[in-house]
Amino acid sequence: MIAAIVGFLVMLNPFALFLYLRPIMSDLSDDDFRSVFIKASSISFGIFLGFLLLGDLVFKEVFRINFESFRIFGGIVLFSFAYILIVQGKKGFIQIKGDLHDLASEIALPFMVGAGTISLTVLMSEQLVLWQGVLSLVIIMLINFAIIMGMKSIRNAMHSKKLQIAFDKNMELLLRINGFFLGAIGVDMVVTGISNLVLTGVEK
């Protein structure tokens, strides 16, 4: 369960999310941002919980695609995203724009809920007992929320512009380092998906 939580947090990438949300943080009051981020976390949790309960059933019965195909696609997307993080850093990020009521869903999708996190949620449904999976998701959302709000508080406490710039540079460094782990996870997803498809074909 601990391994699932750590892997999910690496995939969720709170450091990248913090930099994504910087433009919003500067435009909203602390209370408004906290409210929006709580809503975004709730939306994300609801989506993750749905995939945790249904597993790969939604792929087989609704979309009628092999989950391994989705895993391979998710791995390719993650690898591409990790490459952007490593090479371009925050320059490759998209600034979020929209009304206050729309921001929560815009943050949840695609910045928190993506191919990688959905794949991990489906895998959690196979590897963990239901209560362990639900508890893991709760812990993941709480840790992610605490990291984002904690980094925001730390940056707000820095009254010097130089300190804020240094803080942002350190966050971008952590972001690039995290990109290497994210890329490795993406490659592993592709390799695992191809291996499972080959084994399934051999068995047939």
Residue frames relative to the residue before (quaternion, step in Angstrom):
aa qw qx qy qz dx dy dz
M 1.0000 0.0000 0.0000 0.0000 0.00 0.00 0.00
I 0.6332 0.5286 -0.3260 0.4619 3.57 1.03 -0.80
A 0.6436 0.5220 -0.3190 0.4600 3.57 0.98 -0.87
A 0.6404 0.5236 -0.3201 0.4617 3.59 1.02 -0.81
I 0.6546 0.5147 -0.3094 0.4592 3.59 0.97 -0.86
V 0.6700 0.4965 -0.2982 0.4644 3.59 0.89 -0.97
G 0.6664 0.5081 -0.3029 0.4539 3.58 0.90 -0.93
F 0.6495 0.5155 -0.3096 0.4654 3.56 1.02 -0.83
L 0.6593 0.5087 -0.3128 0.4568 3.60 0.96 -0.83
V 0.6100 0.5315 -0.3462 0.4749 3.57 1.08 -0.69
M 0.6653 0.4993 -0.2875 0.4747 3.54 1.01 -0.89
L 0.6661 0.5051 -0.2912 0.4652 3.59 0.95 -0.91
N 0.1407 -0.8708 0.4626 0.0891 3.55 1.25 -0.64
P 0.0813 -0.8441 0.5290 0.0332 3.63 0.42 1.17
F 0.5905 0.5659 -0.3750 0.4364 3.61 1.14 -0.51
A 0.6572 0.4800 -0.3032 0.4957 3.57 0.99 -0.85
L 0.6432 0.5358 -0.3189 0.4445 3.56 0.98 -0.87
F 0.6160 0.5489 -0.3418 0.4500 3.57 1.05 -0.77
L 0.6915 0.4607 -0.2828 0.4791 3.58 0.90 -0.88
Y 0.5851 0.5653 -0.3631 0.4541 3.57 1.13 -0.64
L 0.7593 0.4276 -0.1968 0.4493 3.54 0.92 -1.00
R 0.3908 0.7516 -0.4621 0.2624 3.58 1.26 -0.08
P 0.6638 0.4939 -0.3418 0.4456 3.67 0.80 -0.83
I 0.6534 0.5090 -0.3137 0.4644 3.59 1.06 -0.75
M 0.6283 0.5605 -0.3321 0.4251 3.56 1.00 -0.86
S 0.6907 0.4793 -0.2830 0.4617 3.56 1.02 -0.81
D 0.6974 0.4773 -0.2688 0.4621 3.59 1.18 -0.52
L 0.7439 0.3780 -0.2045 0.5117 3.58 1.16 -0.57
S 0.5257 -0.5852 0.5018 0.3598 3.53 -1.25 0.40
D 0.6806 -0.4930 0.3401 0.4221 3.58 -1.23 0.35
D 0.6700 0.5021 -0.3018 0.4559 3.58 0.95 -0.88
D 0.6595 0.5058 -0.3108 0.4611 3.59 0.95 -0.86
F 0.6639 0.4968 -0.3145 0.4621 3.58 0.92 -0.87
R 0.6378 0.5260 -0.3305 0.4553 3.57 0.97 -0.85
S 0.6558 0.5156 -0.3058 0.4589 3.57 0.98 -0.87
V 0.6612 0.5031 -0.3013 0.4678 3.58 0.95 -0.91
F 0.6926 0.4813 -0.2903 0.4521 3.57 0.88 -0.90
I 0.6025 0.5348 -0.3564 0.4733 3.60 1.10 -0.61
K 0.6522 0.5049 -0.3120 0.4716 3.58 0.98 -0.83
A 0.6474 0.5170 -0.3158 0.4624 3.58 0.98 -0.85
S 0.6507 0.5066 -0.3079 0.4744 3.57 1.02 -0.82
S 0.6432 0.5233 -0.3173 0.4602 3.58 1.04 -0.79
I 0.6387 0.5156 -0.3194 0.4735 3.59 0.99 -0.84
S 0.6627 0.5060 -0.2964 0.4658 3.56 0.93 -0.94
F 0.6489 0.5190 -0.3164 0.4578 3.57 0.93 -0.88
G 0.6462 0.5281 -0.3190 0.4492 3.58 0.97 -0.84
I 0.6587 0.4959 -0.3034 0.4777 3.58 0.99 -0.85
F 0.6549 0.5069 -0.3105 0.4667 3.58 0.93 -0.90
L 0.6461 0.5263 -0.3185 0.4518 3.57 0.97 -0.87
G 0.6278 0.5438 -0.3316 0.4474 3.57 1.03 -0.78
F 0.6938 0.4490 -0.2732 0.4924 3.58 0.91 -0.88
L 0.6003 0.5507 -0.3622 0.4529 3.59 1.13 -0.57
L 0.6941 0.4728 -0.2708 0.4705 3.57 0.97 -0.87
L 0.7477 0.4116 -0.2144 0.4751 3.57 0.97 -0.87
G 0.2733 -0.7766 0.5224 0.2222 3.57 1.16 -0.54
D 0.7651 -0.3241 0.2485 0.4978 3.58 -0.99 -0.82
L 0.3442 0.7582 -0.4860 0.2652 3.58 1.30 0.24
V 0.6364 0.5430 -0.3295 0.4377 3.57 1.03 -0.82
F 0.6562 0.4967 -0.3157 0.4722 3.59 1.11 -0.63
K 0.7056 0.4803 -0.2636 0.4495 3.57 0.95 -0.93
E 0.7919 0.3507 -0.1647 0.4720 3.58 0.81 -1.01
V 0.7348 0.4124 -0.2388 0.4826 3.58 0.97 -0.84
F 0.8009 0.2662 -0.1313 0.5200 3.56 0.66 -1.13
R 0.2576 -0.8079 0.4870 0.2091 3.57 1.32 -0.36
I 0.5022 0.5859 -0.4698 0.4288 3.53 0.82 1.08
N 0.5461 -0.6037 0.4706 0.3404 3.53 -1.23 0.53
F 0.5111 -0.6607 0.4518 0.3133 3.58 -0.87 0.92
E 0.6049 0.5671 -0.3620 0.4258 3.58 1.08 -0.68
S 0.6018 0.5433 -0.3592 0.4623 3.60 1.11 -0.58
F 0.6504 0.4971 -0.3045 0.4869 3.56 1.02 -0.84
R 0.6263 0.5360 -0.3357 0.4558 3.59 1.05 -0.78
I 0.6560 0.5043 -0.3113 0.4674 3.59 0.96 -0.86
F 0.6499 0.5104 -0.3101 0.4701 3.57 0.96 -0.90
G 0.6520 0.5172 -0.3075 0.4613 3.57 0.96 -0.88
G 0.6390 0.5304 -0.3176 0.4578 3.57 1.04 -0.78
I 0.6478 0.5102 -0.3135 0.4709 3.57 1.01 -0.83
V 0.6429 0.5170 -0.3152 0.4691 3.58 0.99 -0.88
L 0.6635 0.5080 -0.3043 0.4573 3.59 0.92 -0.90
F 0.6450 0.5182 -0.3223 0.4599 3.57 0.96 -0.88
S 0.6591 0.5044 -0.3068 0.4658 3.59 0.95 -0.88
F 0.6550 0.5089 -0.3029 0.4693 3.56 1.00 -0.89
A 0.6443 0.5198 -0.3177 0.4623 3.58 1.00 -0.85
Y 0.6214 0.5416 -0.3369 0.4550 3.58 1.03 -0.77
I 0.6460 0.5113 -0.3135 0.4723 3.58 1.00 -0.86
L 0.6434 0.5283 -0.3243 0.4492 3.59 0.98 -0.87
I 0.7007 0.4836 -0.2741 0.4473 3.57 0.88 -0.98
V 0.7486 0.4196 -0.2183 0.4646 3.58 0.86 -1.01
Q 0.8139 0.2836 -0.1236 0.4917 3.57 0.81 -1.03
G 0.2893 -0.7661 0.5254 0.2310 3.60 1.13 -0.49
K 0.8198 -0.2249 0.1602 0.5016 3.57 -1.06 -0.70
K 0.5057 0.6447 -0.4350 0.3734 3.62 1.23 -0.19
G 0.6794 0.4929 -0.2875 0.4613 3.56 1.21 -0.53
F 0.5231 0.6654 -0.3971 0.3547 3.59 1.26 0.02
I 0.3574 -0.7054 0.5720 0.2179 3.52 -1.21 0.56
Q 0.3659 -0.7216 0.5414 0.2288 3.56 -0.86 0.91
I 0.3753 -0.7317 0.5281 0.2117 3.56 -0.92 0.93
K 0.0069 -0.7848 0.6193 -0.0199 3.55 -0.91 0.94
G 0.3963 0.7099 -0.5166 0.2685 3.56 -1.00 0.74
D 0.6524 -0.4923 0.3938 0.4205 3.53 -1.33 0.14
L 0.6745 -0.5140 0.3514 0.3967 3.53 -1.25 0.48
H 0.6828 0.4976 -0.2903 0.4492 3.60 0.98 -0.85
D 0.6913 0.4720 -0.2750 0.4730 3.59 1.18 -0.51
L 0.5244 0.6858 -0.4027 0.3043 3.57 1.18 -0.46
A 0.6214 0.5696 -0.3540 0.4051 3.59 0.96 -0.82
S 0.6984 0.4496 -0.2743 0.4846 3.59 0.86 -0.93
E 0.6355 0.5290 -0.3284 0.4566 3.61 1.08 -0.68
I 0.6415 0.4945 -0.3183 0.4925 3.58 1.13 -0.64
A 0.6585 0.5236 -0.3114 0.4419 3.57 0.92 -0.94
L 0.7893 0.1213 -0.0346 0.6010 3.56 0.95 -0.96
P 0.6209 -0.3025 -0.7228 0.0236 1.62 -1.34 2.10
F 0.4337 0.7583 -0.4262 0.2348 3.61 1.25 0.05
M 0.7593 0.2996 -0.1965 0.5432 3.61 1.11 -0.54
V 0.7528 0.2717 -0.1573 0.5786 3.57 1.03 -0.79
G 0.1892 0.7769 -0.5768 0.1673 3.55 -0.61 1.16
A 0.7625 -0.3629 0.2624 0.4669 3.54 -1.31 -0.10
G 0.6724 0.5152 -0.3027 0.4369 3.57 0.97 -0.84
T 0.7038 0.4538 -0.2760 0.4717 3.59 0.82 -0.96
I 0.6176 0.5254 -0.3484 0.4702 3.61 1.07 -0.65
S 0.6383 0.5254 -0.3238 0.4601 3.59 0.98 -0.84
L 0.6634 0.4974 -0.3059 0.4678 3.57 0.94 -0.87
T 0.6297 0.5357 -0.3374 0.4501 3.58 1.03 -0.74
V 0.6456 0.5058 -0.3131 0.4789 3.58 0.99 -0.84
L 0.6513 0.5054 -0.3143 0.4707 3.58 1.00 -0.81
M 0.6156 0.5429 -0.3411 0.4582 3.58 1.08 -0.71
S 0.6288 0.5414 -0.3345 0.4468 3.58 1.06 -0.73
E 0.6892 0.4648 -0.2706 0.4854 3.58 1.17 -0.58
Q 0.7538 0.4270 -0.2015 0.4570 3.56 1.04 -0.81
L 0.7713 0.3193 -0.1618 0.5263 3.60 1.14 -0.59
V 0.5373 -0.5558 0.5142 0.3715 3.52 -1.30 0.40
L 0.6705 -0.5440 0.3141 0.3947 3.59 -1.07 0.71
W 0.6883 0.4771 -0.3045 0.4537 3.60 0.81 -0.94
Q 0.6210 0.5311 -0.3413 0.4646 3.59 1.11 -0.64
G 0.6496 0.5198 -0.3123 0.4586 3.56 1.02 -0.82
V 0.6589 0.5004 -0.3035 0.4726 3.58 0.95 -0.90
L 0.6587 0.5031 -0.3046 0.4694 3.57 0.93 -0.91
S 0.6301 0.5364 -0.3306 0.4539 3.59 1.02 -0.80
L 0.6619 0.5062 -0.3059 0.4604 3.58 0.94 -0.88
V 0.6313 0.5247 -0.3280 0.4675 3.58 1.02 -0.81
I 0.6670 0.4977 -0.2973 0.4680 3.58 0.90 -0.95
I 0.6424 0.5333 -0.3184 0.4490 3.58 0.96 -0.88
M 0.6787 0.4883 -0.2915 0.4648 3.59 0.88 -0.94
L 0.6574 0.5095 -0.3083 0.4618 3.59 1.00 -0.83
I 0.6580 0.4993 -0.3104 0.4704 3.59 0.96 -0.88
N 0.6485 0.5172 -0.3161 0.4605 3.58 0.94 -0.89
F 0.6509 0.5091 -0.3090 0.4707 3.59 0.97 -0.89
A 0.6668 0.5105 -0.3000 0.4526 3.58 0.93 -0.92
I 0.6503 0.5150 -0.3213 0.4569 3.61 0.97 -0.82
I 0.6715 0.4992 -0.3031 0.4561 3.59 0.86 -0.97
M 0.7072 0.4483 -0.2692 0.4758 3.59 0.79 -1.00
G 0.6229 0.5439 -0.3366 0.4505 3.58 1.09 -0.69
M 0.6759 0.4748 -0.2961 0.4796 3.59 0.91 -0.89
K 0.6179 0.5375 -0.3420 0.4608 3.57 1.08 -0.69
S 0.6594 0.5039 -0.3036 0.4680 3.58 0.97 -0.87
I 0.6415 0.5255 -0.3223 0.4566 3.58 0.98 -0.86
R 0.6813 0.4796 -0.2955 0.4675 3.58 0.90 -0.91
N 0.6487 0.5210 -0.3231 0.4509 3.60 0.97 -0.78
A 0.6477 0.5319 -0.3149 0.4454 3.57 1.15 -0.66
M 0.6118 0.5295 -0.3492 0.4727 3.57 1.28 -0.29
H 0.1909 -0.8195 0.5336 0.0848 3.57 -0.30 1.23
S 0.6235 0.5299 -0.3410 0.4628 3.57 1.23 -0.38
K 0.4934 -0.6670 0.4783 0.2879 3.58 -0.90 0.95
K 0.6318 0.5411 -0.3309 0.4455 3.58 1.04 -0.79
L 0.6513 0.5091 -0.3183 0.4641 3.57 0.99 -0.81
Q 0.6437 0.5220 -0.3206 0.4586 3.57 1.01 -0.78
I 0.6425 0.5099 -0.3165 0.4764 3.58 1.03 -0.80
A 0.6492 0.5095 -0.3127 0.4702 3.58 1.00 -0.85
F 0.6261 0.5370 -0.3255 0.4623 3.57 1.06 -0.79
D 0.6620 0.5085 -0.3006 0.4613 3.58 0.93 -0.91
K 0.6493 0.5148 -0.3190 0.4601 3.58 1.01 -0.79
N 0.6465 0.5075 -0.3199 0.4713 3.58 1.02 -0.78
M 0.6296 0.5256 -0.3297 0.4676 3.57 1.05 -0.73
E 0.6544 0.5015 -0.3135 0.4712 3.56 1.00 -0.79
L 0.6100 0.5391 -0.3473 0.4655 3.60 1.11 -0.66
L 0.6539 0.4952 -0.3047 0.4840 3.57 0.95 -0.89
L 0.6167 0.5578 -0.3306 0.4465 3.53 1.11 -0.76
R 0.6707 0.4863 -0.3000 0.4729 3.58 0.91 -0.86
I 0.6356 0.5167 -0.3310 0.4685 3.60 1.01 -0.79
N 0.6447 0.5191 -0.3102 0.4675 3.55 1.00 -0.85
G 0.5826 0.6003 -0.3601 0.4130 3.57 1.15 -0.62
F 0.6185 0.5415 -0.3482 0.4505 3.60 1.06 -0.69
F 0.6625 0.4825 -0.3019 0.4870 3.59 0.95 -0.87
L 0.6404 0.5284 -0.3208 0.4558 3.57 1.00 -0.83
G 0.6510 0.5128 -0.3079 0.4674 3.57 1.00 -0.83
A 0.6403 0.5231 -0.3216 0.4615 3.57 1.02 -0.81
I 0.6346 0.5161 -0.3220 0.4767 3.59 1.04 -0.80
G 0.6443 0.5321 -0.3172 0.4485 3.57 1.00 -0.84
V 0.6570 0.4957 -0.3036 0.4800 3.58 0.94 -0.88
D 0.6441 0.5250 -0.3185 0.4561 3.58 0.98 -0.86
M 0.6333 0.5272 -0.3308 0.4600 3.59 1.03 -0.76
V 0.6521 0.5069 -0.3150 0.4675 3.59 0.98 -0.84
V 0.6727 0.4991 -0.2960 0.4590 3.58 0.87 -0.98
T 0.6648 0.5026 -0.3023 0.4627 3.58 0.93 -0.91
G 0.6543 0.5222 -0.3119 0.4493 3.56 0.96 -0.88
I 0.6638 0.4907 -0.3013 0.4773 3.58 0.94 -0.90
S 0.6447 0.5294 -0.3194 0.4496 3.58 0.97 -0.88
N 0.6744 0.4939 -0.2933 0.4639 3.58 0.93 -0.90
L 0.6361 0.5174 -0.3280 0.4691 3.59 1.04 -0.73
V 0.6472 0.5125 -0.3142 0.4687 3.58 1.01 -0.83
L 0.6601 0.5037 -0.3072 0.4649 3.59 0.95 -0.90
T 0.6401 0.5202 -0.3233 0.4638 3.57 1.02 -0.79
G 0.6589 0.5075 -0.3040 0.4646 3.58 1.03 -0.79
V 0.6389 0.5246 -0.3159 0.4656 3.57 1.07 -0.76
E 0.6541 0.5230 -0.3052 0.4533 3.55 1.00 -0.89
K 0.6546 0.5017 -0.3116 0.4720 3.57 1.08 -0.77
